[in-house]
Amino acid sequence: MKRVGLLGGTFNPPHAGHLKLAEIAVPALGLDELRLVPAGIPPHKALPDRDGPARLRLLRELPYAVETLEVEREGASYTVDTLEALCAREPGSAWILVMGSDQAEGFGTWRRPDLILERASIAVSPRPGFELRLPPELRDRVTPAWSGAPGEVVILPGTGMDVASTDLRAALGRGSRPPGIPPQVLAYICQENQYRNDCLGERMTLEPRLASVVEAARSKKAFRIRLFDVTGIASFTDTFAFMSGGSDRQNRAIADAVEENLKALGVRPLSREGEQNGNWILLDFGDLIVHVMDEDTRGFYNLEGLWKDGRELELPAEILPGASTNEQREH
């Protein structure tokens, strides 16, 4: 029986934390092979700025096999579907999902966790800053070592590394060469001008998902649009978008436009709140939360003041009807 570990993620970009986890997992689990599994379209998280082929090129700079099944498949990437395809393709293999404790905590919300555990086991590595809290679906399945059977949970040593792809992308956008990216991957990023950055200081434009939010808001005449990167400050999201409308009706129209634009990118909100009153509509996309508010509500709650330690992102220039590119730059 071939013992195969599957380390999934957006890998946007691949970083030293991924490598360290792979290095720990192979001997600890007695793996014959570890594969990196880049997500195609994650169901709860949009890919900010890397399409599948670009991420595959980066992953192939690393010393591990790359499983391309999710990138090649259309639609959202669900682990249960991936395992079903792998089991059918390679019936003689045993599978174990390798993940950090932050991912494991939300396992109960995954699609068909019961079927996942019928097809694979799970290995969890504590991540710095995240307490190891296993959900009920995993808590009673912990075993000291993986036997090769499905349905077991193994606790791996921690990597001791707190590296986040969001922070690395921000550093690349500022023209930095962040140390958390493996040298061969960073060299390829610079060589191919990945992340709209030539590593000489060119400013990175807004990633497509946020640019789409701004475009939608402007299309419905929203005003005071502000974006805050709160990575490492807020524990439940990475980015806040704030915008104002002049009436409840306009707020709903703005929220509808934002939702439609992101839906076109394959992203749907986890929840939408405030529809009835309309003075404050909240769209929760997981790592992005959009607030559409009237000015009185916005001023009263002052959420921007609450998250003032976040980094405010620069909005793209607004193209005025009939204005040339040069005229826009002059404003």
C-alpha positions in Angstrom: 0.0 0.0 0.0 1.4 3.4 -1.0 1.1 6.0 1.7 0.5 9.4 0.2 0.2 12.8 2.0 -1.8 15.6 0.5 -0.9 19.1 1.5 -3.5 21.5 0.0 -3.8 25.2 -0.1 -3.9 28.2 -2.5 -0.1 28.5 -2.4 -0.4 32.1 -3.3 2.6 32.2 -3.2 4.3 29.0 -1.8 6.3 29.8 1.3 8.7 28.4 3.8 5.9 27.3 6.1 4.6 25.0 3.4 8.0 23.5 3.0 8.6 23.0 6.7 5.2 21.3 7.1 6.1 19.0 4.3 9.5 18.2 5.7 7.9 17.3 9.1 5.1 15.2 7.6 7.1 12.9 5.4 9.1 11.1 8.2 6.5 11.5 10.9 3.8 9.8 8.9 6.1 7.3 7.0 5.0 8.7 3.7 6.1 7.2 0.4 5.1 10.5 -1.3 3.9 13.9 -0.4 1.9 15.9 -3.0 1.1 19.6 -3.0 -2.5 20.2 -4.0 -3.2 23.7 -5.2 -6.9 24.7 -5.0 -8.7 25.6 -8.2 -11.5 27.8 -6.8 -11.6 27.6 -3.0 -15.3 27.6 -1.9 -14.7 30.0 1.0 -11.9 32.1 -0.3 -11.2 33.9 -3.5 -7.8 33.6 -5.1 -6.5 37.2 -4.9 -4.1 37.4 -7.9 -2.8 34.1 -9.1 -4.5 31.9 -11.6 -4.0 28.1 -11.7 -1.2 27.9 -14.3 0.8 30.7 -12.6 0.6 28.9 -9.2 1.5 25.6 -10.7 4.7 27.1 -12.2 5.7 28.4 -8.8 5.0 25.1 -7.1 7.1 23.2 -9.6 10.1 25.1 -8.2 9.7 23.0 -5.0 11.0 19.5 -4.4 7.6 17.8 -4.1 5.1 16.3 -6.5 2.2 18.6 -7.6 -1.3 17.2 -7.9 -3.1 19.3 -10.5 -6.6 17.7 -10.2 -8.3 20.6 -8.5 -6.8 23.3 -10.8 -7.8 21.3 -13.9 -11.4 20.7 -12.6 -14.1 23.3 -13.2 -16.0 24.8 -10.3 -15.2 25.1 -6.6 -12.6 22.8 -5.1 -14.0 20.4 -2.5 -11.7 18.0 -0.7 -14.3 15.2 -0.8 -14.5 15.4 -4.6 -10.7 15.4 -4.8 -10.4 12.3 -2.6 -13.1 10.5 -4.6 -11.2 11.1 -7.8 -7.9 10.0 -6.3 -9.3 6.9 -4.8 -10.8 5.9 -8.2 -7.6 6.7 -10.0 -5.2 5.0 -7.5 -7.2 2.4 -5.6 -4.0 0.9 -4.0 -3.0 4.1 -2.1 -3.7 5.3 1.4 -4.3 9.0 1.8 -3.7 11.4 4.6 -4.5 15.2 4.6 -1.7 17.3 6.0 -2.9 20.7 7.4 -2.3 23.4 10.0 -4.4 23.6 13.2 -6.2 26.7 11.8 -7.6 24.6 8.9 -8.4 21.6 11.1 -10.5 23.8 13.5 -13.0 24.4 10.7 -13.2 20.8 9.4 -16.8 20.4 10.5 -17.8 23.1 7.9 -16.2 21.3 5.0 -18.5 19.5 2.5 -19.2 15.9 3.7 -16.6 15.6 6.4 -18.0 12.1 7.1 -17.1 10.9 3.6 -13.7 12.6 3.8 -12.9 10.5 6.9 -14.1 7.3 5.1 -11.4 7.9 2.4 -8.5 9.5 4.3 -6.9 10.3 7.6 -5.8 13.7 8.8 -2.5 15.0 10.2 -2.6 18.3 12.0 0.4 20.6 12.8 -0.1 23.3 15.5 0.3 26.7 13.9 1.8 29.6 15.9 -1.0 31.9 17.1 -3.7 29.2 16.7 -4.6 27.1 19.7 -5.0 23.4 18.8 -8.7 23.0 19.0 -10.0 20.0 17.2 -13.7 20.0 16.2 -15.9 17.2 17.5 -15.6 15.3 14.2 -11.9 14.8 14.8 -11.5 14.9 18.6 -12.1 11.2 19.3 -10.1 9.9 16.4 -6.6 11.0 17.6 -4.0 8.2 17.4 -0.2 8.3 18.2 0.7 7.1 14.7 -0.9 6.6 11.4 -1.7 3.0 10.6 -2.5 3.7 6.9 -6.2 3.3 7.5 -8.7 6.1 6.9 -10.5 8.0 9.7 -7.5 8.5 11.9 -6.1 11.8 13.3 -2.4 12.3 14.0 -0.9 15.4 15.7 2.3 16.5 14.1 5.0 18.7 15.6 4.6 22.4 15.0 6.6 24.1 12.3 7.4 27.0 14.6 6.9 29.3 11.6 4.1 32.0 11.4 4.2 32.8 7.7 1.2 34.1 5.8 0.8 34.4 2.1 -1.2 37.6 2.5 1.8 39.2 4.2 4.2 38.0 1.5 2.0 39.4 -1.3 1.9 42.7 0.5 5.7 42.7 0.8 6.1 41.8 -2.9 3.8 44.7 -3.7 6.0 47.1 -1.8 9.0 45.9 -3.8 10.5 43.8 -0.9 12.1 40.4 -1.1 10.4 38.7 1.8 12.5 36.0 3.5 9.5 33.7 3.9 9.6 32.7 0.2 12.0 29.9 -0.9 14.8 31.4 -3.0 14.0 29.4 -6.1 10.3 30.6 -5.9 11.3 34.2 -5.3 13.7 34.1 -8.2 10.9 32.9 -10.5 8.5 35.5 -9.2 11.0 38.2 -10.1 12.0 36.7 -13.4 8.5 36.4 -14.6 7.2 39.7 -13.1 4.7 37.8 -11.0 2.4 39.7 -8.7 2.7 42.8 -10.9 6.1 43.5 -9.3 9.6 43.5 -10.7 11.3 43.3 -7.3 12.6 46.8 -7.9 9.9 48.7 -6.1 6.9 48.8 -8.6 3.7 49.3 -6.7 1.3 46.3 -6.9 -2.2 47.1 -8.1 -5.2 45.9 -6.1 -5.9 42.2 -6.5 -8.8 41.5 -8.8 -11.3 40.6 -6.1 -10.9 44.0 -4.3 -10.7 45.9 -7.5 -14.0 44.2 -8.4 -15.6 45.4 -5.1 -14.5 49.0 -5.8 -15.8 48.8 -9.4 -19.2 47.5 -8.2 -19.4 50.2 -5.5 -18.5 53.0 -7.9 -21.1 51.7 -10.5 -23.8 52.4 -7.9 -22.4 55.8 -6.9 -21.1 54.6 -3.5 -18.9 57.2 -1.8 -16.2 57.2 0.9 -14.9 53.8 -0.3 -12.1 52.6 2.0 -10.2 49.3 2.1 -8.2 48.1 5.1 -5.8 45.2 5.3 -6.1 43.9 8.8 -4.1 40.7 8.5 -2.6 39.8 11.8 -4.9 42.3 13.6 -8.3 40.8 13.1 -8.5 37.0 13.9 -11.5 36.4 11.7 -10.8 38.2 8.4 -8.0 39.7 6.3 -9.6 42.7 4.7 -12.5 45.2 5.4 -14.2 47.2 2.7 -16.3 50.2 3.9 -18.5 52.3 1.6 -21.5 54.6 2.0 -24.8 55.0 0.2 -27.3 57.9 0.4 -30.4 55.7 1.2 -31.4 52.2 2.2 -32.4 51.6 -1.4 -28.9 52.7 -2.7 -27.2 50.5 0.0 -29.1 47.5 -1.2 -28.1 48.3 -4.8 -24.5 48.7 -3.9 -24.5 45.4 -2.0 -26.2 43.6 -4.9 -23.6 44.9 -7.3 -20.7 43.8 -5.1 -22.2 40.4 -4.7 -22.8 40.0 -8.4 -19.2 41.1 -9.3 -17.7 38.6 -6.9 -20.0 35.9 -8.0 -18.6 36.4 -11.5 -15.2 35.6 -10.0 -16.6 32.4 -8.5 -17.0 33.8 -4.9 -20.2 33.8 -3.0 -20.8 35.3 0.5 -20.9 33.1 3.5 -23.6 35.4 4.9 -25.5 38.6 4.1 -26.9 40.6 7.0 -29.0 43.8 7.4 -31.1 43.4 4.4 -34.4 44.2 6.1 -33.4 47.6 7.5 -30.9 48.5 4.8 -29.0 51.1 6.7 -26.1 48.7 7.3 -25.6 45.7 5.0 -22.8 43.3 5.7 -21.4 40.8 3.2 -19.1 38.2 4.7 -16.8 36.5 2.2 -14.6 34.9 5.0 -11.3 36.7 4.5 -13.1 39.8 3.1 -15.9 41.6 4.9 -17.8 44.4 3.0 -19.8 47.0 5.0 -22.3 49.1 3.1 -23.7 51.8 5.4 -25.5 55.1 5.5 -23.4 58.0 6.9 -25.2 58.2 10.3 -24.7 54.5 11.0 -21.1 54.6 9.8 -20.3 57.6 12.0 -22.0 56.2 15.0 -20.2 52.8 15.0 -16.9 54.2 13.6 -15.6 50.8 12.6 -12.7 52.4 10.7 -11.5 53.8 13.9 -11.7 50.4 15.5 -9.4 49.0 12.8 -7.2 52.0 12.4 -4.1 49.9 13.0 -4.7 48.2 9.7 -3.0 49.2 6.5 -5.3 51.3 4.2 -5.1 50.2 0.6 -4.9 52.7 -2.2 -7.9 52.6 -4.6 -7.4 52.5 -8.3 -8.0 55.7 -10.2 -11.6 56.3 -11.2 -12.0 56.6 -14.9 -14.2 59.5 -15.7 -16.4 59.4 -18.8 -14.6 60.9 -21.8 -11.3 61.4 -20.0 -8.1 60.2 -21.5 -5.6 58.1 -19.5 -3.2 61.0 -19.3 -6.0 63.3 -18.0 -6.8 60.7 -15.3 -3.2 60.7 -14.1 -3.2 64.4 -13.7 -6.0 64.3 -11.1 
